[in-house]
Amino acid sequence: MNINTNANCGACGAPCSGEQTHANSVVDQSSGTFGTCISCGSLRVLDKIDYNALYSKRDSSNYPSAGNTILVNLKQWYLRRTAKSLVELIASPSAKILDYGCGGGEFSNAIHSLGFTSVYACDMQLDRPQTLSSDVQYSGIVDIANTGLFDIIVMRHVLEHIEYPQPILQRLACQLAPGGQILIEVPNSRSLFRKLLGSRWPGYFYPFHVHVFSEQGLSALANRCGLAVKAVTQCNSPIFGVFLMGLGIKRTYARTLSIFFYPGQCILNQLTNRQEAIRITLQKRWP
Ligand SMILES: [Zn+2]
C-alpha cells in the first residue's frame, strides 16, 4: 500500500507527520497506517484508498436490523436512549431534524419515536433504506440541499468517514435555521481503549474511517467552517462487538458478549475520563 506522508489533518489542516499508528482492517487481513497531526493530535489515514469503490460495495450500517430479536431490541433501546440525550434535551417536538449519514435509518427512527414529527434522513444511497420508518423523509446526500433549513443536524459517527470534512460541514452550516445546531459524535483519539487494544481498537475501523479526531481538532474544524463550539462532552459507545468480530468471533456471539462488557467499559472510561466518543455541539456564528 502506498503511504502519503504529506497528508494534512482533516480537522485543522496541519501536517499529519507525527507518530504513525497501525490499524487492523475490519474487512480482511491487511492493515493500514494513520499519521498524527502535529498541531491538534487528530489522526488521519495515510494509505491511498479509493473511497468511492470501497463504499459502492457496502452500506454504512455496521449492524443491520435483523437476526436475534433480543439484540435488535437492545440496540433500539440504546439508540433511543442516545437520541434522548443527544436531541430531546435541546429540541422542541416541532423541530426540523436531519440525520445526516443515516445508514440503515435506525437512529432516525429512534429520534422519530421520541415524538419528533419532522425528521429527515439522508445517506449516499439514492434508494430509501428498507429499515427506515415511513414517517421519516429520505433523500440522497446531494438532494438534501433542496430540503430547506434545519433546527438540528445530527452527524452521529459520520464525520470520521468523510475524506474532506470541511466543505461538507460548511455546506451543512448554510442549512442551519437561525439558532440551529449541529450535533456531532465521533470516536475519541484519547480513548482509553485505543491505548489498551492497540491496532485492533474499533475506533480506527480501517479502511472505513479516514480520521480519528481529538477535541482540539474538532474545535479547529468548527472554527474553519464558521461555526462556534457550544458544548464538548464525551460518551461511551459499545466497542467490543467490532473488536471481538476482528478476532474472528461470529457476529451474534460478539454482539452478545459486547453487552456484558459494556458496563465495565463505561466504568473504566469514566474513571480515566478517556471515553470512546466525543460529542460536540456547534452553532453558526452570526455576523
Ligand atoms: Zn490537526
Residues whose N, C-alpha, C, O or C-beta is under 5 A from the ligand:
A	BS01	ZN	C9 A11 C12 G13 A14 C37 S39 C40 G41 S42 G217
